[in-house]
Amino acid sequence: MLRTTFLAAARSRRLRGVAERSALVRPLVDRFVAGTDLDQAMSAARELAVDRMVSMDHLGEDTSDRAEADEATGSYLELLGRLGEGGLAARVEVSIKLSALGAALPDGGAAMAADNAAKICAQAAAVGTTVTVDMEDHTTTDATLETIRELRRSWPETGTVLQAYLRRTETDCAELAGPGSRVRLCKGAYDEPSSVAFRERDEVDESYRRCLRVLMAGEGYPMVATHDPALIRYADELAAARPGGTTGFEFQMLYGVRSEAQRALAVSGRRVRVYLPYGSAWYPYFMRRLGERPANMMFFFRSLASRH
């Protein structure tokens, strides 16, 4: 119930306005969001890139007009330029959401988002890095995958995100596990109906294992997005039978979550990438992080209580 409440709050414009004006909330947000501007985000990325890799996300989704979509695209082009100039492109990629680039807009929004994504992919290739396209709620999955297929024709290194809690995902993994593919497998962070998604934790975990077996048996590059120690061990076991071993896949974790575990994995020789979000549109992302794990909620409430 708490998870559903937080995810519903993530969609509330009224609560978003209250939270973004609150000085009380900001220090809590800083645990999960690497600043509101590019300078702050670049500083965090540079620090992380010493021993890990990074995927930077300029926060924003569900843009309401073309000007916002153009602004989001421009922000990514600026970010990529800074990565190239700063010598970070080899270790830092970017993550994009198609809804931030205009996908949900009427009258050609999907085409606009695809064009904007292509601009970002072209700039990423020019500076020597890659792009991963985030997945959003289940109603956008088919359209997102179609856009990714189009992008991969020109930029085959473009990454895909699949969400293990969706009932369809094992089939999607099989279709996307071919040579050259990059697939980030996560559990999923949206409040989906049981008709399309597994709702129980055990079901989601078992689906994750099934999907991971498919990806690890394929010819692509699995990106294992989890903080769960049991799933991390399972990924290691599966990877041991692959030609690339520990270098043929990577773990991905969120900025601010299990940082010590991230460092320990990196020190042990695993490839670790940190998903690093930044920007002023932090509210939906922050609320989904609270809704994902009880530990995040308890951190939030303990911090809130300590400030009264």
C-alpha positions as a Markdown table, in Angstrom:
| # | Residue | x | y | z |
|---|---|---|---|---|
| 1 | Met | 0.0 | 0.0 | 0.0 |
| 2 | Leu | 2.8 | 2.4 | 0.8 |
| 3 | Arg | 4.4 | 1.8 | -2.5 |
| 4 | Thr | 1.2 | 2.5 | -4.4 |
| 5 | Thr | 0.7 | 5.7 | -2.3 |
| 6 | Phe | 4.2 | 7.0 | -3.2 |
| 7 | Leu | 3.8 | 6.1 | -6.9 |
| 8 | Ala | 0.4 | 7.9 | -7.0 |
| 9 | Ala | 2.0 | 10.9 | -5.3 |
| 10 | Ala | 4.7 | 10.9 | -8.0 |
| 11 | Arg | 1.9 | 11.8 | -10.5 |
| 12 | Ser | 0.4 | 14.6 | -8.4 |
| 13 | Arg | 1.2 | 18.1 | -9.7 |
| 14 | Arg | 0.0 | 19.7 | -6.5 |
| 15 | Leu | 2.2 | 17.6 | -4.3 |
| 16 | Arg | 5.1 | 18.2 | -6.7 |
| 17 | Gly | 4.7 | 22.0 | -6.4 |
| 18 | Val | 4.7 | 21.7 | -2.6 |
| 19 | Ala | 7.7 | 19.4 | -2.5 |
| 20 | Glu | 9.8 | 21.5 | -4.9 |
| 21 | Arg | 9.2 | 24.7 | -2.8 |
| 22 | Ser | 10.0 | 22.9 | 0.5 |
| 23 | Ala | 13.4 | 23.6 | 2.0 |
| 24 | Leu | 12.9 | 20.6 | 4.3 |
| 25 | Val | 12.7 | 18.1 | 1.4 |
| 26 | Arg | 15.8 | 19.3 | -0.5 |
| 27 | Pro | 18.5 | 17.7 | 1.8 |
| 28 | Leu | 16.7 | 14.4 | 1.5 |
| 29 | Val | 16.5 | 14.6 | -2.3 |
| 30 | Asp | 20.3 | 15.2 | -2.5 |
| 31 | Arg | 20.8 | 11.5 | -1.5 |
| 32 | Phe | 19.3 | 10.3 | -4.7 |
| 33 | Val | 19.8 | 13.3 | -7.1 |
| 34 | Ala | 23.2 | 14.7 | -8.0 |
| 35 | Gly | 22.2 | 18.4 | -8.0 |
| 36 | Thr | 19.9 | 20.6 | -10.0 |
| 37 | Asp | 22.4 | 21.9 | -12.5 |
| 38 | Leu | 25.0 | 20.5 | -14.9 |
| 39 | Asp | 28.0 | 21.7 | -13.0 |
| 40 | Gln | 26.9 | 19.8 | -9.8 |
| 41 | Ala | 26.2 | 16.7 | -11.9 |
| 42 | Met | 29.5 | 16.9 | -13.7 |
| 43 | Ser | 31.3 | 17.1 | -10.4 |
| 44 | Ala | 29.5 | 14.0 | -9.1 |
| 45 | Ala | 30.2 | 12.1 | -12.3 |
| 46 | Arg | 33.9 | 13.0 | -12.3 |
| 47 | Glu | 34.2 | 11.6 | -8.7 |
| 48 | Leu | 32.3 | 8.4 | -9.5 |
| 49 | Ala | 34.2 | 7.8 | -12.7 |
| 50 | Val | 37.5 | 7.2 | -10.8 |
| 51 | Asp | 36.5 | 3.6 | -10.1 |
| 52 | Arg | 33.0 | 3.1 | -11.7 |
| 53 | Met | 31.2 | 4.0 | -14.9 |
| 54 | Val | 28.2 | 6.4 | -15.0 |
| 55 | Ser | 24.9 | 6.9 | -16.8 |
| 56 | Met | 23.7 | 10.5 | -16.5 |
| 57 | Asp | 20.0 | 11.3 | -16.7 |
| 58 | His | 18.8 | 14.9 | -17.1 |
| 59 | Leu | 15.5 | 14.5 | -15.2 |
| 60 | Gly | 12.3 | 15.2 | -16.9 |
| 61 | Glu | 9.3 | 13.3 | -18.4 |
| 62 | Asp | 5.9 | 13.9 | -19.9 |
| 63 | Thr | 6.8 | 17.2 | -21.5 |
| 64 | Ser | 3.7 | 19.3 | -22.2 |
| 65 | Asp | 4.8 | 21.2 | -25.3 |
| 66 | Arg | 7.5 | 21.3 | -28.0 |
| 67 | Ala | 9.5 | 24.0 | -26.3 |
| 68 | Glu | 10.0 | 21.8 | -23.3 |
| 69 | Ala | 11.0 | 18.9 | -25.5 |
| 70 | Asp | 13.5 | 21.1 | -27.4 |
| 71 | Glu | 14.9 | 22.3 | -24.1 |
| 72 | Ala | 15.4 | 18.7 | -22.8 |
| 73 | Thr | 17.1 | 17.8 | -26.1 |
| 74 | Gly | 19.4 | 20.8 | -25.8 |
| 75 | Ser | 20.3 | 19.9 | -22.2 |
| 76 | Tyr | 21.5 | 16.5 | -23.4 |
| 77 | Leu | 23.5 | 18.0 | -26.2 |
| 78 | Glu | 25.1 | 20.4 | -23.7 |
| 79 | Leu | 25.8 | 17.5 | -21.3 |
| 80 | Leu | 27.4 | 15.4 | -24.1 |
| 81 | Gly | 29.6 | 18.3 | -25.1 |
| 82 | Arg | 30.8 | 18.7 | -21.6 |
| 83 | Leu | 31.6 | 15.0 | -21.3 |
| 84 | Gly | 33.7 | 15.2 | -24.5 |
| 85 | Glu | 35.5 | 18.3 | -23.4 |
| 86 | Gly | 36.1 | 16.9 | -19.9 |
| 87 | Gly | 37.6 | 13.6 | -21.1 |
| 88 | Leu | 34.8 | 11.6 | -19.4 |
| 89 | Ala | 33.0 | 10.2 | -22.5 |
| 90 | Ala | 34.8 | 6.8 | -22.2 |
| 91 | Arg | 33.3 | 6.2 | -18.8 |
| 92 | Val | 30.1 | 8.2 | -18.8 |
| 93 | Glu | 27.1 | 7.6 | -21.0 |
| 94 | Val | 23.6 | 9.2 | -21.0 |
| 95 | Ser | 20.1 | 7.8 | -20.3 |
| 96 | Ile | 17.1 | 9.4 | -22.0 |
| 97 | Lys | 13.3 | 9.2 | -21.6 |
| 98 | Leu | 11.3 | 9.5 | -24.8 |
| 99 | Ser | 8.5 | 11.3 | -23.0 |
| 100 | Ala | 10.9 | 14.0 | -22.0 |
| 101 | Leu | 11.7 | 14.5 | -25.7 |
| 102 | Gly | 8.1 | 14.9 | -26.7 |
| 103 | Ala | 6.8 | 11.4 | -27.3 |
| 104 | Ala | 3.4 | 12.0 | -25.6 |
| 105 | Leu | 2.6 | 15.2 | -27.5 |
| 106 | Pro | -0.2 | 15.1 | -30.0 |
| 107 | Asp | 0.3 | 15.6 | -33.7 |
| 108 | Gly | 3.6 | 14.0 | -34.3 |
| 109 | Gly | 5.0 | 13.7 | -30.8 |
| 110 | Ala | 6.4 | 10.2 | -31.4 |
| 111 | Ala | 8.2 | 11.3 | -34.5 |
| 112 | Met | 9.5 | 14.4 | -32.7 |
| 113 | Ala | 10.9 | 12.3 | -29.9 |
| 114 | Ala | 12.6 | 9.9 | -32.3 |
| 115 | Asp | 14.2 | 12.9 | -34.1 |
| 116 | Asn | 15.4 | 14.3 | -30.8 |
| 117 | Ala | 16.7 | 11.0 | -29.7 |
| 118 | Ala | 18.6 | 10.7 | -33.0 |
| 119 | Lys | 20.3 | 14.1 | -32.4 |
| 120 | Ile | 21.4 | 12.9 | -29.0 |
| 121 | Cys | 22.7 | 9.6 | -30.3 |
| 122 | Ala | 24.6 | 11.4 | -33.0 |
| 123 | Gln | 26.2 | 13.7 | -30.5 |
| 124 | Ala | 27.0 | 10.8 | -28.2 |
| 125 | Ala | 28.8 | 9.0 | -31.0 |
| 126 | Ala | 30.7 | 12.1 | -32.0 |
| 127 | Val | 32.2 | 12.5 | -28.5 |
| 128 | Gly | 32.8 | 8.8 | -28.0 |
| 129 | Thr | 30.0 | 7.6 | -25.7 |
| 130 | Thr | 26.6 | 5.8 | -25.8 |
| 131 | Val | 22.9 | 6.3 | -25.1 |
| 132 | Thr | 20.5 | 4.1 | -23.2 |
| 133 | Val | 16.8 | 4.7 | -23.7 |
| 134 | Asp | 14.8 | 4.3 | -20.5 |
| 135 | Met | 11.6 | 2.4 | -20.4 |
| 136 | Glu | 8.5 | 4.1 | -18.9 |
| 137 | Asp | 5.0 | 2.7 | -18.0 |
| 138 | His | 3.7 | -0.4 | -19.9 |
| 139 | Thr | 1.5 | 1.6 | -22.3 |
| 140 | Thr | 4.7 | 3.0 | -24.0 |
| 141 | Thr | 6.7 | -0.2 | -24.2 |
| 142 | Asp | 5.9 | -1.1 | -27.9 |
| 143 | Ala | 6.5 | 2.5 | -29.1 |
| 144 | Thr | 9.8 | 2.7 | -27.2 |
| 145 | Leu | 11.1 | -0.5 | -28.5 |
| 146 | Glu | 10.2 | 0.5 | -32.1 |
| 147 | Thr | 12.1 | 3.8 | -31.6 |
| 148 | Ile | 15.1 | 1.9 | -30.3 |
| 149 | Arg | 15.1 | -0.4 | -33.3 |
| 150 | Glu | 15.2 | 2.6 | -35.6 |
| 151 | Leu | 18.0 | 4.2 | -33.6 |
| 152 | Arg | 20.1 | 1.0 | -33.6 |
| 153 | Arg | 20.1 | 1.0 | -37.4 |
| 154 | Ser | 22.5 | 4.0 | -37.3 |
| 155 | Trp | 23.8 | 3.6 | -33.7 |
| 156 | Pro | 23.8 | -0.1 | -32.9 |
| 157 | Glu | 25.3 | 0.5 | -29.5 |
| 158 | Thr | 22.1 | 2.2 | -28.3 |
| 159 | Gly | 21.0 | 0.6 | -25.1 |
| 160 | Thr | 17.5 | -0.7 | -24.2 |
| 161 | Val | 15.9 | -1.0 | -20.8 |
| 162 | Leu | 13.5 | -3.9 | -19.9 |
| 163 | Gln | 11.5 | -4.2 | -16.8 |
| 164 | Ala | 11.3 | -7.7 | -15.2 |
| 165 | Tyr | 8.0 | -7.1 | -13.5 |
| 166 | Leu | 6.2 | -7.0 | -16.8 |
| 167 | Arg | 4.8 | -10.4 | -17.9 |
| 168 | Arg | 6.0 | -9.8 | -21.5 |
| 169 | Thr | 9.7 | -9.1 | -20.6 |
| 170 | Glu | 11.1 | -12.6 | -20.9 |
| 171 | Thr | 10.0 | -12.7 | -24.5 |
| 172 | Asp | 11.4 | -9.2 | -25.1 |
| 173 | Cys | 14.7 | -10.3 | -23.7 |
| 174 | Ala | 14.9 | -13.2 | -26.1 |
| 175 | Glu | 14.2 | -10.9 | -29.0 |
| 176 | Leu | 16.8 | -8.3 | -27.9 |
| 177 | Ala | 19.7 | -10.6 | -26.8 |
| 178 | Gly | 21.4 | -10.7 | -30.2 |
| 179 | Pro | 24.9 | -9.6 | -31.1 |
| 180 | Gly | 25.8 | -6.1 | -30.2 |
| 181 | Ser | 22.7 | -5.4 | -28.1 |
| 182 | Arg | 23.0 | -3.6 | -24.7 |
| 183 | Val | 20.1 | -4.4 | -22.4 |
| 184 | Arg | 19.6 | -3.0 | -18.9 |
| 185 | Leu | 17.4 | -5.3 | -16.9 |
| 186 | Cys | 15.7 | -3.7 | -13.9 |
| 187 | Lys | 12.7 | -4.7 | -11.8 |
| 188 | Gly | 10.5 | -1.8 | -12.7 |
| 189 | Ala | 9.3 | 1.3 | -10.8 |
| 190 | Tyr | 5.8 | 2.1 | -12.1 |
| 191 | Asp | 2.5 | 1.1 | -10.5 |
| 192 | Glu | 1.3 | -1.4 | -13.1 |
| 193 | Pro | -1.9 | -3.5 | -13.1 |
| 194 | Ser | -1.7 | -7.3 | -12.4 |
| 195 | Ser | -3.0 | -8.0 | -15.9 |
| 196 | Val | 0.4 | -6.9 | -17.4 |
| 197 | Ala | 2.8 | -7.1 | -14.4 |
| 198 | Phe | 3.8 | -9.3 | -11.5 |
| 199 | Arg | 2.8 | -7.6 | -8.3 |
| 200 | Glu | 4.3 | -9.9 | -5.6 |
| 201 | Arg | 8.0 | -9.5 | -4.8 |
| 202 | Asp | 8.8 | -13.2 | -5.1 |
| 203 | Glu | 7.2 | -13.3 | -8.6 |
| 204 | Val | 9.2 | -10.2 | -9.7 |
| 205 | Asp | 12.4 | -11.8 | -8.4 |
| 206 | Glu | 11.8 | -15.0 | -10.2 |
| 207 | Ser | 10.9 | -13.2 | -13.4 |
| 208 | Tyr | 14.2 | -11.2 | -13.1 |
| 209 | Arg | 16.1 | -14.5 | -12.8 |
| 210 | Arg | 14.4 | -15.9 | -15.9 |
| 211 | Cys | 15.0 | -12.8 | -17.9 |
| 212 | Leu | 18.6 | -12.7 | -16.7 |
| 213 | Arg | 19.2 | -16.3 | -17.8 |
| 214 | Val | 18.0 | -15.4 | -21.3 |
| 215 | Leu | 20.3 | -12.3 | -21.5 |
| 216 | Met | 23.3 | -14.1 | -20.2 |
| 217 | Ala | 22.8 | -17.0 | -22.7 |
| 218 | Gly | 22.6 | -14.4 | -25.5 |
| 219 | Glu | 25.2 | -12.7 | -27.5 |
| 220 | Gly | 24.6 | -9.2 | -26.2 |
| 221 | Tyr | 25.9 | -7.1 | -23.3 |
| 222 | Pro | 23.7 | -7.5 | -20.2 |
| 223 | Met | 23.4 | -4.6 | -17.9 |
| 224 | Val | 22.2 | -6.0 | -14.5 |
| 225 | Ala | 20.4 | -3.2 | -12.7 |
| 226 | Thr | 19.8 | -4.4 | -9.2 |
| 227 | His | 20.8 | -3.8 | -5.6 |
| 228 | Asp | 19.7 | -7.2 | -4.4 |
| 229 | Pro | 22.7 | -9.2 | -3.1 |
| 230 | Ala | 21.0 | -12.5 | -4.1 |
| 231 | Leu | 20.5 | -11.4 | -7.6 |
| 232 | Ile | 24.0 | -10.0 | -7.8 |
| 233 | Arg | 25.4 | -13.4 | -6.8 |
| 234 | Tyr | 23.1 | -15.1 | -9.3 |
| 235 | Ala | 24.4 | -12.8 | -12.1 |
| 236 | Asp | 28.0 | -13.7 | -11.2 |
| 237 | Glu | 27.1 | -17.4 | -11.4 |
| 238 | Leu | 25.6 | -17.0 | -14.8 |
| 239 | Ala | 28.4 | -14.8 | -16.0 |
| 240 | Ala | 31.0 | -17.4 | -15.1 |
| 241 | Ala | 29.9 | -19.5 | -18.0 |
| 242 | Arg | 30.1 | -16.7 | -20.5 |
| 243 | Pro | 33.2 | -16.0 | -22.7 |
| 244 | Gly | 33.6 | -12.5 | -21.3 |
| 245 | Gly | 33.3 | -13.5 | -17.6 |
| 246 | Thr | 33.2 | -10.5 | -15.4 |
| 247 | Thr | 33.9 | -8.1 | -18.3 |
| 248 | Gly | 31.1 | -9.3 | -20.5 |
| 249 | Phe | 28.4 | -7.6 | -18.6 |
| 250 | Glu | 28.0 | -4.9 | -16.0 |
| 251 | Phe | 26.1 | -4.2 | -12.8 |
| 252 | Gln | 24.1 | -0.9 | -12.6 |
| 253 | Met | 23.0 | 0.7 | -9.3 |
| 254 | Leu | 21.4 | 4.0 | -8.5 |
| 255 | Tyr | 23.2 | 7.1 | -7.2 |
| 256 | Gly | 22.9 | 7.2 | -3.4 |
| 257 | Val | 21.8 | 3.5 | -3.0 |
| 258 | Arg | 24.3 | 1.0 | -1.5 |
| 259 | Ser | 27.3 | 3.1 | -2.4 |
| 260 | Glu | 29.7 | 0.9 | -0.4 |
| 261 | Ala | 28.5 | -2.2 | -2.3 |
| 262 | Gln | 29.1 | -0.4 | -5.5 |
| 263 | Arg | 32.7 | 0.4 | -4.5 |
| 264 | Ala | 33.3 | -3.2 | -3.3 |
| 265 | Leu | 32.1 | -4.7 | -6.6 |
| 266 | Ala | 34.3 | -2.3 | -8.5 |
| 267 | Val | 37.3 | -3.1 | -6.4 |
| 268 | Ser | 36.7 | -6.8 | -7.0 |
| 269 | Gly | 37.0 | -6.3 | -10.7 |
| 270 | Arg | 33.3 | -6.1 | -11.7 |
| 271 | Arg | 32.2 | -3.5 | -14.1 |
| 272 | Val | 29.8 | -1.2 | -12.2 |
| 273 | Arg | 27.8 | 1.7 | -13.6 |
| 274 | Val | 26.0 | 4.3 | -11.5 |
| 275 | Tyr | 22.7 | 5.8 | -12.7 |
| 276 | Leu | 23.2 | 9.5 | -11.9 |
| 277 | Pro | 20.1 | 11.7 | -12.2 |
| 278 | Tyr | 20.2 | 15.5 | -12.0 |
| 279 | Gly | 18.1 | 18.5 | -12.8 |
| 280 | Ser | 15.2 | 20.6 | -11.3 |
| 281 | Ala | 12.5 | 18.1 | -12.4 |
| 282 | Trp | 13.4 | 15.7 | -9.6 |
| 283 | Tyr | 10.1 | 15.1 | -7.9 |
| 284 | Pro | 8.7 | 12.1 | -9.9 |
| 285 | Tyr | 12.0 | 10.3 | -9.9 |
| 286 | Phe | 12.4 | 10.9 | -6.1 |
| 287 | Met | 9.0 | 9.6 | -5.3 |
| 288 | Arg | 9.5 | 6.4 | -7.3 |
| 289 | Arg | 12.7 | 5.8 | -5.5 |
| 290 | Leu | 10.9 | 6.0 | -2.2 |
| 291 | Gly | 8.2 | 3.7 | -3.5 |
| 292 | Glu | 10.6 | 1.0 | -4.7 |
| 293 | Arg | 12.1 | -0.1 | -1.4 |
| 294 | Pro | 10.9 | 0.1 | 2.2 |
| 295 | Ala | 14.5 | 1.0 | 3.2 |
| 296 | Asn | 14.2 | 4.2 | 1.1 |
| 297 | Met | 10.9 | 5.1 | 2.8 |
| 298 | Met | 12.4 | 4.5 | 6.3 |
| 299 | Phe | 15.4 | 6.7 | 5.4 |
| 300 | Phe | 13.0 | 9.4 | 4.3 |
| 301 | Phe | 10.8 | 9.3 | 7.5 |
| 302 | Arg | 13.8 | 9.1 | 9.8 |
| 303 | Ser | 15.4 | 12.1 | 8.2 |
| 304 | Leu | 12.1 | 14.0 | 8.3 |
| 305 | Ala | 11.6 | 13.2 | 12.0 |
| 306 | Ser | 15.1 | 14.3 | 12.9 |
| 307 | Arg | 14.5 | 17.8 | 11.4 |
| 308 | His | 11.5 | 18.5 | 13.7 |
